[in-house]
Amino acid sequence: TGKFELYKYDTVQLKARSTEEIEKYIEYFMNKPHIQELSKEERNSIRKRWLSILEIFNENHRYLGFIRALLRKRTIEEEPELFKVD
């Protein structure tokens, strides 16, 4: 409609995390008190399942990204800019 001006635009690529980062993340959750109350067998089962899920998400992050677009609505028409970045 011409009422909005693209003020800033960039793209962001997501990236996969290292095995160490994933393990550290799992340990954070596994050390929560309500998880620690479970039996060793239950905790091992949760750990394996959580690792399986995070590995899938981690692989997907290799292909994901997003855009950030900042638009502004002019309330008063501005004068044309002479010295601008091309």
PDB file of N, CA, C and O in Angstrom:
ATOM      1  N   THR A   1       0.819  -1.211   0.000  1.00  0.00           N
ATOM      2  CA  THR A   1       0.000   0.000   0.000  1.00  0.00           C
ATOM      3  C   THR A   1       0.851   1.259   0.000  1.00  0.00           C
ATOM      4  O   THR A   1       0.341   2.361  -0.199  1.00  0.00           O
ATOM      5  N   GLY A   2       2.146   1.092   0.223  1.00  0.00           N
ATOM      6  CA  GLY A   2       3.020   2.253   0.263  1.00  0.00           C
ATOM      7  C   GLY A   2       3.005   2.979   1.592  1.00  0.00           C
ATOM      8  O   GLY A   2       3.677   4.001   1.732  1.00  0.00           O
ATOM      9  N   LYS A   3       2.270   2.493   2.566  1.00  0.00           N
ATOM     10  CA  LYS A   3       2.199   3.160   3.864  1.00  0.00           C
ATOM     11  C   LYS A   3       3.341   2.753   4.786  1.00  0.00           C
ATOM     12  O   LYS A   3       3.628   3.443   5.764  1.00  0.00           O
ATOM     13  N   PHE A   4       3.992   1.635   4.477  1.00  0.00           N
ATOM     14  CA  PHE A   4       5.079   1.153   5.313  1.00  0.00           C
ATOM     15  C   PHE A   4       6.389   1.162   4.542  1.00  0.00           C
ATOM     16  O   PHE A   4       6.425   0.875   3.346  1.00  0.00           O
ATOM     17  N   GLU A   5       7.452   1.494   5.238  1.00  0.00           N
ATOM     18  CA  GLU A   5       8.780   1.523   4.650  1.00  0.00           C
ATOM     19  C   GLU A   5       9.615   0.413   5.286  1.00  0.00           C
ATOM     20  O   GLU A   5       9.601   0.238   6.505  1.00  0.00           O
ATOM     21  N   LEU A   6      10.335  -0.326   4.461  1.00  0.00           N
ATOM     22  CA  LEU A   6      11.252  -1.329   4.984  1.00  0.00           C
ATOM     23  C   LEU A   6      12.451  -0.597   5.554  1.00  0.00           C
ATOM     24  O   LEU A   6      13.220   0.027   4.823  1.00  0.00           O
ATOM     25  N   TYR A   7      12.602  -0.681   6.870  1.00  0.00           N
ATOM     26  CA  TYR A   7      13.641   0.060   7.573  1.00  0.00           C
ATOM     27  C   TYR A   7      14.893  -0.792   7.759  1.00  0.00           C
ATOM     28  O   TYR A   7      16.011  -0.295   7.628  1.00  0.00           O
ATOM     29  N   LYS A   8      14.702  -2.088   8.066  1.00  0.00           N
ATOM     30  CA  LYS A   8      15.827  -2.998   8.263  1.00  0.00           C
ATOM     31  C   LYS A   8      15.369  -4.403   7.907  1.00  0.00           C
ATOM     32  O   LYS A   8      14.234  -4.790   8.185  1.00  0.00           O
ATOM     33  N   TYR A   9      16.267  -5.160   7.288  1.00  0.00           N
ATOM     34  CA  TYR A   9      15.961  -6.522   6.865  1.00  0.00           C
ATOM     35  C   TYR A   9      17.235  -7.352   6.950  1.00  0.00           C
ATOM     36  O   TYR A   9      18.283  -6.941   6.453  1.00  0.00           O
ATOM     37  N   ASP A  10      17.143  -8.514   7.576  1.00  0.00           N
ATOM     38  CA  ASP A  10      18.276  -9.440   7.553  1.00  0.00           C
ATOM     39  C   ASP A  10      17.785 -10.863   7.715  1.00  0.00           C
ATOM     40  O   ASP A  10      16.648 -11.104   8.120  1.00  0.00           O
ATOM     41  N   THR A  11      18.654 -11.794   7.395  1.00  0.00           N
ATOM     42  CA  THR A  11      18.326 -13.208   7.520  1.00  0.00           C
ATOM     43  C   THR A  11      19.235 -13.829   8.576  1.00  0.00           C
ATOM     44  O   THR A  11      20.372 -13.401   8.773  1.00  0.00           O
ATOM     45  N   VAL A  12      18.712 -14.833   9.237  1.00  0.00           N
ATOM     46  CA  VAL A  12      19.446 -15.530  10.283  1.00  0.00           C
ATOM     47  C   VAL A  12      19.359 -17.028  10.010  1.00  0.00           C
ATOM     48  O   VAL A  12      18.267 -17.573   9.851  1.00  0.00           O
ATOM     49  N   GLN A  13      20.498 -17.681   9.958  1.00  0.00           N
ATOM     50  CA  GLN A  13      20.545 -19.131   9.801  1.00  0.00           C
ATOM     51  C   GLN A  13      20.743 -19.761  11.175  1.00  0.00           C
ATOM     52  O   GLN A  13      21.623 -19.352  11.933  1.00  0.00           O
ATOM     53  N   LEU A  14      19.936 -20.739  11.484  1.00  0.00           N
ATOM     54  CA  LEU A  14      20.114 -21.471  12.728  1.00  0.00           C
ATOM     55  C   LEU A  14      21.216 -22.493  12.510  1.00  0.00           C
ATOM     56  O   LEU A  14      21.549 -22.825  11.372  1.00  0.00           O
ATOM     57  N   LYS A  15      21.776 -22.986  13.591  1.00  0.00           N
ATOM     58  CA  LYS A  15      22.856 -23.962  13.450  1.00  0.00           C
ATOM     59  C   LYS A  15      22.663 -25.101  14.437  1.00  0.00           C
ATOM     60  O   LYS A  15      22.044 -24.944  15.489  1.00  0.00           O
ATOM     61  N   ALA A  16      23.198 -26.229  14.073  1.00  0.00           N
ATOM     62  CA  ALA A  16      23.144 -27.394  14.946  1.00  0.00           C
ATOM     63  C   ALA A  16      24.051 -27.163  16.148  1.00  0.00           C
ATOM     64  O   ALA A  16      25.009 -26.393  16.078  1.00  0.00           O
ATOM     65  N   ARG A  17      23.744 -27.829  17.230  1.00  0.00           N
ATOM     66  CA  ARG A  17      24.545 -27.740  18.456  1.00  0.00           C
ATOM     67  C   ARG A  17      25.459 -28.957  18.560  1.00  0.00           C
ATOM     68  O   ARG A  17      25.190 -30.012  17.986  1.00  0.00           O
ATOM     69  N   SER A  18      26.530 -28.784  19.296  1.00  0.00           N
ATOM     70  CA  SER A  18      27.481 -29.885  19.471  1.00  0.00           C
ATOM     71  C   SER A  18      26.894 -30.948  20.403  1.00  0.00           C
ATOM     72  O   SER A  18      25.948 -30.689  21.147  1.00  0.00           O
ATOM     73  N   THR A  19      27.472 -32.136  20.346  1.00  0.00           N
ATOM     74  CA  THR A  19      27.059 -33.225  21.233  1.00  0.00           C
ATOM     75  C   THR A  19      27.213 -32.809  22.688  1.00  0.00           C
ATOM     76  O   THR A  19      26.372 -33.137  23.525  1.00  0.00           O
ATOM     77  N   GLU A  20      28.285 -32.089  22.986  1.00  0.00           N
ATOM     78  CA  GLU A  20      28.526 -31.636  24.358  1.00  0.00           C
ATOM     79  C   GLU A  20      27.429 -30.672  24.826  1.00  0.00           C
ATOM     80  O   GLU A  20      26.979 -30.749  25.969  1.00  0.00           O
ATOM     81  N   GLU A  21      27.007 -29.777  23.950  1.00  0.00           N
ATOM     82  CA  GLU A  21      25.937 -28.835  24.306  1.00  0.00           C
ATOM     83  C   GLU A  21      24.623 -29.566  24.564  1.00  0.00           C
ATOM     84  O   GLU A  21      23.884 -29.219  25.485  1.00  0.00           O
ATOM     85  N   ILE A  22      24.340 -30.564  23.762  1.00  0.00           N
ATOM     86  CA  ILE A  22      23.113 -31.334  23.948  1.00  0.00           C
ATOM     87  C   ILE A  22      23.166 -32.099  25.263  1.00  0.00           C
ATOM     88  O   ILE A  22      22.189 -32.122  26.012  1.00  0.00           O
ATOM     89  N   GLU A  23      24.301 -32.724  25.545  1.00  0.00           N
ATOM     90  CA  GLU A  23      24.449 -33.469  26.806  1.00  0.00           C
ATOM     91  C   GLU A  23      24.298 -32.548  28.016  1.00  0.00           C
ATOM     92  O   GLU A  23      23.654 -32.912  29.000  1.00  0.00           O
ATOM     93  N   LYS A  24      24.881 -31.380  27.942  1.00  0.00           N
ATOM     94  CA  LYS A  24      24.781 -30.415  29.043  1.00  0.00           C
ATOM     95  C   LYS A  24      23.327 -29.982  29.242  1.00  0.00           C
ATOM     96  O   LYS A  24      22.866 -29.838  30.375  1.00  0.00           O
ATOM     97  N   TYR A  25      22.620 -29.779  28.153  1.00  0.00           N
ATOM     98  CA  TYR A  25      21.212 -29.390  28.209  1.00  0.00           C
ATOM     99  C   TYR A  25      20.371 -30.491  28.851  1.00  0.00           C
ATOM    100  O   TYR A  25      19.497 -30.211  29.671  1.00  0.00           O
ATOM    101  N   ILE A  26      20.633 -31.734  28.478  1.00  0.00           N
ATOM    102  CA  ILE A  26      19.907 -32.860  29.056  1.00  0.00           C
ATOM    103  C   ILE A  26      20.204 -32.969  30.551  1.00  0.00           C
ATOM    104  O   ILE A  26      19.299 -33.197  31.353  1.00  0.00           O
ATOM    105  N   GLU A  27      21.468 -32.806  30.919  1.00  0.00           N
ATOM    106  CA  GLU A  27      21.842 -32.885  32.335  1.00  0.00           C
ATOM    107  C   GLU A  27      21.117 -31.831  33.171  1.00  0.00           C
ATOM    108  O   GLU A  27      20.711 -32.099  34.302  1.00  0.00           O
ATOM    109  N   TYR A  28      20.961 -30.653  32.616  1.00  0.00           N
ATOM    110  CA  TYR A  28      20.225 -29.584  33.314  1.00  0.00           C
ATOM    111  C   TYR A  28      18.836 -30.078  33.708  1.00  0.00           C
ATOM    112  O   TYR A  28      18.416 -29.909  34.853  1.00  0.00           O
ATOM    113  N   PHE A  29      18.124 -30.688  32.763  1.00  0.00           N
ATOM    114  CA  PHE A  29      16.775 -31.167  33.043  1.00  0.00           C
ATOM    115  C   PHE A  29      16.768 -32.412  33.920  1.00  0.00           C
ATOM    116  O   PHE A  29      15.887 -32.577  34.764  1.00  0.00           O
ATOM    117  N   MET A  30      17.727 -33.269  33.725  1.00  0.00           N
ATOM    118  CA  MET A  30      17.763 -34.498  34.505  1.00  0.00           C
ATOM    119  C   MET A  30      18.064 -34.236  35.984  1.00  0.00           C
ATOM    120  O   MET A  30      17.753 -35.073  36.833  1.00  0.00           O
ATOM    121  N   ASN A  31      18.659 -33.097  36.297  1.00  0.00           N
ATOM    122  CA  ASN A  31      18.984 -32.760  37.682  1.00  0.00           C
ATOM    123  C   ASN A  31      17.869 -32.032  38.414  1.00  0.00           C
ATOM    124  O   ASN A  31      18.056 -31.621  39.559  1.00  0.00           O
ATOM    125  N   LYS A  32      16.734 -31.865  37.790  1.00  0.00           N
ATOM    126  CA  LYS A  32      15.604 -31.223  38.468  1.00  0.00           C
ATOM    127  C   LYS A  32      15.064 -32.162  39.555  1.00  0.00           C
ATOM    128  O   LYS A  32      15.042 -33.380  39.375  1.00  0.00           O
ATOM    129  N   PRO A  33      14.632 -31.591  40.675  1.00  0.00           N
ATOM    130  CA  PRO A  33      14.194 -32.433  41.800  1.00  0.00           C
ATOM    131  C   PRO A  33      13.104 -33.450  41.457  1.00  0.00           C
ATOM    132  O   PRO A  33      13.163 -34.588  41.924  1.00  0.00           O
ATOM    133  N   HIS A  34      12.121 -33.069  40.661  1.00  0.00           N
ATOM    134  CA  HIS A  34      11.038 -34.007  40.364  1.00  0.00           C
ATOM    135  C   HIS A  34      11.509 -35.167  39.478  1.00  0.00           C
ATOM    136  O   HIS A  34      10.904 -36.239  39.491  1.00  0.00           O
ATOM    137  N   ILE A  35      12.568 -34.962  38.722  1.00  0.00           N
ATOM    138  CA  ILE A  35      13.139 -36.053  37.924  1.00  0.00           C
ATOM    139  C   ILE A  35      14.005 -36.940  38.811  1.00  0.00           C
ATOM    140  O   ILE A  35      14.022 -38.161  38.651  1.00  0.00           O
ATOM    141  N   GLN A  36      14.720 -36.325  39.742  1.00  0.00           N
ATOM    142  CA  GLN A  36      15.589 -37.078  40.649  1.00  0.00           C
ATOM    143  C   GLN A  36      14.796 -38.021  41.549  1.00  0.00           C
ATOM    144  O   GLN A  36      15.343 -39.000  42.056  1.00  0.00           O
ATOM    145  N   GLU A  37      13.528 -37.738  41.749  1.00  0.00           N
ATOM    146  CA  GLU A  37      12.678 -38.607  42.587  1.00  0.00           C
ATOM    147  C   GLU A  37      12.318 -39.913  41.888  1.00  0.00           C
ATOM    148  O   GLU A  37      11.868 -40.858  42.537  1.00  0.00           O
ATOM    149  N   LEU A  38      12.509 -39.976  40.592  1.00  0.00           N
ATOM    150  CA  LEU A  38      12.157 -41.179  39.829  1.00  0.00           C
ATOM    151  C   LEU A  38      13.221 -42.260  39.996  1.00  0.00           C
ATOM    152  O   LEU A  38      14.344 -41.994  40.424  1.00  0.00           O
ATOM    153  N   SER A  39      12.844 -43.463  39.654  1.00  0.00           N
ATOM    154  CA  SER A  39      13.802 -44.569  39.744  1.00  0.00           C
ATOM    155  C   SER A  39      14.890 -44.397  38.678  1.00  0.00           C
ATOM    156  O   SER A  39      14.726 -43.653  37.711  1.00  0.00           O
ATOM    157  N   LYS A  40      15.990 -45.100  38.883  1.00  0.00           N
ATOM    158  CA  LYS A  40      17.104 -45.032  37.942  1.00  0.00           C
ATOM    159  C   LYS A  40      16.649 -45.495  36.552  1.00  0.00           C
ATOM    160  O   LYS A  40      17.043 -44.912  35.541  1.00  0.00           O
ATOM    161  N   GLU A  41      15.839 -46.517  36.507  1.00  0.00           N
ATOM    162  CA  GLU A  41      15.327 -47.038  35.236  1.00  0.00           C
ATOM    163  C   GLU A  41      14.465 -45.987  34.523  1.00  0.00           C
ATOM    164  O   GLU A  41      14.582 -45.805  33.311  1.00  0.00           O
ATOM    165  N   GLU A  42      13.615 -45.309  35.266  1.00  0.00           N
ATOM    166  CA  GLU A  42      12.776 -44.260  34.669  1.00  0.00           C
ATOM    167  C   GLU A  42      13.629 -43.095  34.164  1.00  0.00           C
ATOM    168  O   GLU A  42      13.387 -42.570  33.077  1.00  0.00           O
ATOM    169  N   ARG A  43      14.614 -42.699  34.948  1.00  0.00           N
ATOM    170  CA  ARG A  43      15.499 -41.598  34.533  1.00  0.00           C
ATOM    171  C   ARG A  43      16.272 -41.964  33.269  1.00  0.00           C
ATOM    172  O   ARG A  43      16.409 -41.140  32.364  1.00  0.00           O
ATOM    173  N   ASN A  44      16.778 -43.199  33.202  1.00  0.00           N
ATOM    174  CA  ASN A  44      17.497 -43.640  32.000  1.00  0.00           C
ATOM    175  C   ASN A  44      16.591 -43.636  30.778  1.00  0.00           C
ATOM    176  O   ASN A  44      17.013 -43.271  29.681  1.00  0.00           O
ATOM    177  N   SER A  45      15.358 -44.040  30.975  1.00  0.00           N
ATOM    178  CA  SER A  45      14.389 -44.048  29.882  1.00  0.00           C
ATOM    179  C   SER A  45      14.107 -42.620  29.398  1.00  0.00           C
ATOM    180  O   SER A  45      14.044 -42.366  28.196  1.00  0.00           O
ATOM    181  N   ILE A  46      13.941 -41.705  30.337  1.00  0.00           N
ATOM    182  CA  ILE A  46      13.706 -40.298  29.993  1.00  0.00           C
ATOM    183  C   ILE A  46      14.920 -39.723  29.268  1.00  0.00           C
ATOM    184  O   ILE A  46      14.779 -39.028  28.262  1.00  0.00           O
ATOM    185  N   ARG A  47      16.092 -40.013  29.777  1.00  0.00           N
ATOM    186  CA  ARG A  47      17.325 -39.514  29.163  1.00  0.00           C
ATOM    187  C   ARG A  47      17.447 -39.983  27.702  1.00  0.00           C
ATOM    188  O   ARG A  47      17.748 -39.184  26.815  1.00  0.00           O
ATOM    189  N   LYS A  48      17.214 -41.269  27.463  1.00  0.00           N
ATOM    190  CA  LYS A  48      17.313 -41.812  26.101  1.00  0.00           C
ATOM    191  C   LYS A  48      16.284 -41.162  25.174  1.00  0.00           C
ATOM    192  O   LYS A  48      16.600 -40.790  24.044  1.00  0.00           O
ATOM    193  N   ARG A  49      15.067 -41.034  25.659  1.00  0.00           N
ATOM    194  CA  ARG A  49      14.004 -40.443  24.828  1.00  0.00           C
ATOM    195  C   ARG A  49      14.307 -38.975  24.549  1.00  0.00           C
ATOM    196  O   ARG A  49      14.154 -38.516  23.417  1.00  0.00           O
ATOM    197  N   TRP A  50      14.731 -38.243  25.559  1.00  0.00           N
ATOM    198  CA  TRP A  50      15.040 -36.813  25.419  1.00  0.00           C
ATOM    199  C   TRP A  50      16.190 -36.632  24.421  1.00  0.00           C
ATOM    200  O   TRP A  50      16.147 -35.730  23.584  1.00  0.00           O
ATOM    201  N   LEU A  51      17.210 -37.481  24.506  1.00  0.00           N
ATOM    202  CA  LEU A  51      18.331 -37.418  23.574  1.00  0.00           C
ATOM    203  C   LEU A  51      17.854 -37.679  22.143  1.00  0.00           C
ATOM    204  O   LEU A  51      18.269 -36.984  21.214  1.00  0.00           O
ATOM    205  N   SER A  52      16.999 -38.662  21.968  1.00  0.00           N
ATOM    206  CA  SER A  52      16.462 -38.986  20.648  1.00  0.00           C
ATOM    207  C   SER A  52      15.715 -37.790  20.056  1.00  0.00           C
ATOM    208  O   SER A  52      15.898 -37.463  18.884  1.00  0.00           O
ATOM    209  N   ILE A  53      14.894 -37.151  20.844  1.00  0.00           N
ATOM    210  CA  ILE A  53      14.119 -35.989  20.381  1.00  0.00           C
ATOM    211  C   ILE A  53      15.049 -34.827  20.040  1.00  0.00           C
ATOM    212  O   ILE A  53      14.894 -34.197  18.995  1.00  0.00           O
ATOM    213  N   LEU A  54      16.003 -34.545  20.907  1.00  0.00           N
ATOM    214  CA  LEU A  54      16.902 -33.413  20.669  1.00  0.00           C
ATOM    215  C   LEU A  54      17.805 -33.644  19.466  1.00  0.00           C
ATOM    216  O   LEU A  54      18.150 -32.688  18.771  1.00  0.00           O
ATOM    217  N   GLU A  55      18.194 -34.875  19.205  1.00  0.00           N
ATOM    218  CA  GLU A  55      19.007 -35.162  18.019  1.00  0.00           C
ATOM    219  C   GLU A  55      18.233 -34.866  16.738  1.00  0.00           C
ATOM    220  O   GLU A  55      18.804 -34.357  15.774  1.00  0.00           O
ATOM    221  N   ILE A  56      16.941 -35.179  16.721  1.00  0.00           N
ATOM    222  CA  ILE A  56      16.109 -34.880  15.559  1.00  0.00           C
ATOM    223  C   ILE A  56      15.988 -33.363  15.375  1.00  0.00           C
ATOM    224  O   ILE A  56      16.178 -32.855  14.270  1.00  0.00           O
ATOM    225  N   PHE A  57      15.676 -32.649  16.443  1.00  0.00           N
ATOM    226  CA  PHE A  57      15.576 -31.187  16.362  1.00  0.00           C
ATOM    227  C   PHE A  57      16.914 -30.576  15.951  1.00  0.00           C
ATOM    228  O   PHE A  57      16.953 -29.625  15.171  1.00  0.00           O
ATOM    229  N   ASN A  58      17.985 -31.114  16.468  1.00  0.00           N
ATOM    230  CA  ASN A  58      19.314 -30.600  16.145  1.00  0.00           C
ATOM    231  C   ASN A  58      19.608 -30.754  14.654  1.00  0.00           C
ATOM    232  O   ASN A  58      20.144 -29.841  14.026  1.00  0.00           O
ATOM    233  N   GLU A  59      19.265 -31.886  14.100  1.00  0.00           N
ATOM    234  CA  GLU A  59      19.467 -32.102  12.665  1.00  0.00           C
ATOM    235  C   GLU A  59      18.613 -31.131  11.849  1.00  0.00           C
ATOM    236  O   GLU A  59      19.078 -30.600  10.841  1.00  0.00           O
ATOM    237  N   ASN A  60      17.391 -30.899  12.267  1.00  0.00           N
ATOM    238  CA  ASN A  60      16.509 -29.959  11.565  1.00  0.00           C
ATOM    239  C   ASN A  60      17.068 -28.539  11.569  1.00  0.00           C
ATOM    240  O   ASN A  60      16.870 -27.791  10.611  1.00  0.00           O
ATOM    241  N   HIS A  61      17.756 -28.170  12.629  1.00  0.00           N
ATOM    242  CA  HIS A  61      18.305 -26.808  12.728  1.00  0.00           C
ATOM    243  C   HIS A  61      19.357 -26.530  11.650  1.00  0.00           C
ATOM    244  O   HIS A  61      19.640 -25.369  11.358  1.00  0.00           O
ATOM    245  N   ARG A  62      19.925 -27.550  11.070  1.00  0.00           N
ATOM    246  CA  ARG A  62      20.894 -27.358   9.984  1.00  0.00           C
ATOM    247  C   ARG A  62      20.233 -26.714   8.766  1.00  0.00           C
ATOM    248  O   ARG A  62      20.914 -26.105   7.941  1.00  0.00           O
ATOM    249  N   TYR A  63      18.911 -26.846   8.648  1.00  0.00           N
ATOM    250  CA  TYR A  63      18.184 -26.395   7.471  1.00  0.00           C
ATOM    251  C   TYR A  63      17.245 -25.222   7.744  1.00  0.00           C
ATOM    252  O   TYR A  63      16.528 -24.784   6.844  1.00  0.00           O
ATOM    253  N   LEU A  64      17.241 -24.715   8.964  1.00  0.00           N
ATOM    254  CA  LEU A  64      16.284 -23.674   9.339  1.00  0.00           C
ATOM    255  C   LEU A  64      16.915 -22.295   9.417  1.00  0.00           C
ATOM    256  O   LEU A  64      18.114 -22.148   9.653  1.00  0.00           O
ATOM    257  N   GLY A  65      16.094 -21.314   9.216  1.00  0.00           N
ATOM    258  CA  GLY A  65      16.492 -19.923   9.355  1.00  0.00           C
ATOM    259  C   GLY A  65      15.246 -19.074   9.442  1.00  0.00           C
ATOM    260  O   GLY A  65      14.129 -19.588   9.380  1.00  0.00           O
ATOM    261  N   PHE A  66      15.431 -17.798   9.584  1.00  0.00           N
ATOM    262  CA  PHE A  66      14.292 -16.890   9.615  1.00  0.00           C
ATOM    263  C   PHE A  66      14.737 -15.517   9.150  1.00  0.00           C
ATOM    264  O   PHE A  66      15.932 -15.234   9.053  1.00  0.00           O
ATOM    265  N   ILE A  67      13.772 -14.678   8.866  1.00  0.00           N
ATOM    266  CA  ILE A  67      14.069 -13.301   8.486  1.00  0.00           C
ATOM    267  C   ILE A  67      13.561 -12.365   9.567  1.00  0.00           C
ATOM    268  O   ILE A  67      12.584 -12.645  10.261  1.00  0.00           O
ATOM    269  N   ARG A  68      14.253 -11.251   9.687  1.00  0.00           N
ATOM    270  CA  ARG A  68      13.799 -10.165  10.563  1.00  0.00           C
ATOM    271  C   ARG A  68      13.561  -8.966   9.668  1.00  0.00           C
ATOM    272  O   ARG A  68      14.450  -8.535   8.934  1.00  0.00           O
ATOM    273  N   ALA A  69      12.372  -8.441   9.737  1.00  0.00           N
ATOM    274  CA  ALA A  69      12.051  -7.257   8.944  1.00  0.00           C
ATOM    275  C   ALA A  69      11.438  -6.219   9.883  1.00  0.00           C
ATOM    276  O   ALA A  69      10.483  -6.495  10.608  1.00  0.00           O
ATOM    277  N   LEU A  70      12.001  -5.051   9.849  1.00  0.00           N
ATOM    278  CA  LEU A  70      11.491  -3.949  10.649  1.00  0.00           C
ATOM    279  C   LEU A  70      10.904  -2.929   9.682  1.00  0.00           C
ATOM    280  O   LEU A  70      11.606  -2.380   8.832  1.00  0.00           O
ATOM    281  N   LEU A  71       9.613  -2.689   9.826  1.00  0.00           N
ATOM    282  CA  LEU A  71       8.915  -1.739   8.972  1.00  0.00           C
ATOM    283  C   LEU A  71       8.548  -0.524   9.809  1.00  0.00           C
ATOM    284  O   LEU A  71       8.368  -0.620  11.023  1.00  0.00           O
ATOM    285  N   ARG A  72       8.441   0.612   9.149  1.00  0.00           N
ATOM    286  CA  ARG A  72       7.964   1.773   9.870  1.00  0.00           C
ATOM    287  C   ARG A  72       6.907   2.462   9.027  1.00  0.00           C
ATOM    288  O   ARG A  72       6.936   2.438   7.797  1.00  0.00           O
ATOM    289  N   LYS A  73       5.989   3.065   9.726  1.00  0.00           N
ATOM    290  CA  LYS A  73       4.914   3.789   9.060  1.00  0.00           C
ATOM    291  C   LYS A  73       5.228   5.270   9.172  1.00  0.00           C
ATOM    292  O   LYS A  73       5.366   5.816  10.266  1.00  0.00           O
ATOM    293  N   ARG A  74       5.335   5.888   8.048  1.00  0.00           N
ATOM    294  CA  ARG A  74       5.621   7.318   8.034  1.00  0.00           C
ATOM    295  C   ARG A  74       4.339   8.099   8.328  1.00  0.00           C
ATOM    296  O   ARG A  74       3.295   7.857   7.722  1.00  0.00           O
ATOM    297  N   THR A  75       4.439   9.013   9.244  1.00  0.00           N
ATOM    298  CA  THR A  75       3.290   9.875   9.520  1.00  0.00           C
ATOM    299  C   THR A  75       3.413  11.180   8.752  1.00  0.00           C
ATOM    300  O   THR A  75       2.413  11.826   8.439  1.00  0.00           O
ATOM    301  N   ILE A  76       4.643  11.558   8.453  1.00  0.00           N
ATOM    302  CA  ILE A  76       4.908  12.759   7.660  1.00  0.00           C
ATOM    303  C   ILE A  76       5.856  12.352   6.544  1.00  0.00           C
ATOM    304  O   ILE A  76       6.864  11.692   6.799  1.00  0.00           O
ATOM    305  N   GLU A  77       5.552  12.729   5.331  1.00  0.00           N
ATOM    306  CA  GLU A  77       6.412  12.389   4.200  1.00  0.00           C
ATOM    307  C   GLU A  77       7.769  13.041   4.384  1.00  0.00           C
ATOM    308  O   GLU A  77       7.858  14.239   4.650  1.00  0.00           O
ATOM    309  N   GLU A  78       8.841  12.244   4.242  1.00  0.00           N
ATOM    310  CA  GLU A  78      10.194  12.757   4.416  1.00  0.00           C
ATOM    311  C   GLU A  78      10.732  13.290   3.095  1.00  0.00           C
ATOM    312  O   GLU A  78      10.256  12.940   2.015  1.00  0.00           O
ATOM    313  N   GLU A  79      11.727  14.138   3.218  1.00  0.00           N
ATOM    314  CA  GLU A  79      12.418  14.637   2.037  1.00  0.00           C
ATOM    315  C   GLU A  79      13.266  13.506   1.472  1.00  0.00           C
ATOM    316  O   GLU A  79      13.717  12.647   2.230  1.00  0.00           O
ATOM    317  N   PRO A  80      13.495  13.481   0.167  1.00  0.00           N
ATOM    318  CA  PRO A  80      14.335  12.422  -0.397  1.00  0.00           C
ATOM    319  C   PRO A  80      15.767  12.509   0.143  1.00  0.00           C
ATOM    320  O   PRO A  80      16.285  13.594   0.407  1.00  0.00           O
ATOM    321  N   GLU A  81      16.378  11.360   0.296  1.00  0.00           N
ATOM    322  CA  GLU A  81      17.730  11.283   0.841  1.00  0.00           C
ATOM    323  C   GLU A  81      18.731  11.273  -0.311  1.00  0.00           C
ATOM    324  O   GLU A  81      18.593  10.495  -1.256  1.00  0.00           O
ATOM    325  N   LEU A  82      19.735  12.138  -0.228  1.00  0.00           N
ATOM    326  CA  LEU A  82      20.744  12.216  -1.271  1.00  0.00           C
ATOM    327  C   LEU A  82      21.902  11.263  -0.998  1.00  0.00           C
ATOM    328  O   LEU A  82      22.318  10.519  -1.886  1.00  0.00           O
ATOM    329  N   PHE A  83      22.418  11.283   0.216  1.00  0.00           N
ATOM    330  CA  PHE A  83      23.582  10.484   0.561  1.00  0.00           C
ATOM    331  C   PHE A  83      23.153   9.213   1.279  1.00  0.00           C
ATOM    332  O   PHE A  83      23.104   9.172   2.508  1.00  0.00           O
ATOM    333  N   LYS A  84      22.846   8.191   0.515  1.00  0.00           N
ATOM    334  CA  LYS A  84      22.380   6.932   1.102  1.00  0.00           C
ATOM    335  C   LYS A  84      23.271   5.782   0.661  1.00  0.00           C
ATOM    336  O   LYS A  84      23.985   5.875  -0.338  1.00  0.00           O
ATOM    337  N   VAL A  85      23.219   4.720   1.407  1.00  0.00           N
ATOM    338  CA  VAL A  85      24.004   3.518   1.115  1.00  0.00           C
ATOM    339  C   VAL A  85      23.282   2.749   0.021  1.00  0.00           C
ATOM    340  O   VAL A  85      22.088   2.468   0.129  1.00  0.00           O
ATOM    341  N   ASP A  86      24.014   2.413  -1.029  1.00  0.00           N
ATOM    342  CA  ASP A  86      23.411   1.663  -2.141  1.00  0.00           C
ATOM    343  C   ASP A  86      23.556   0.186  -1.929  1.00  0.00           C
ATOM    344  O   ASP A  86      23.109  -0.605  -2.760  1.00  0.00           O
TER     345      ASP A  86
END
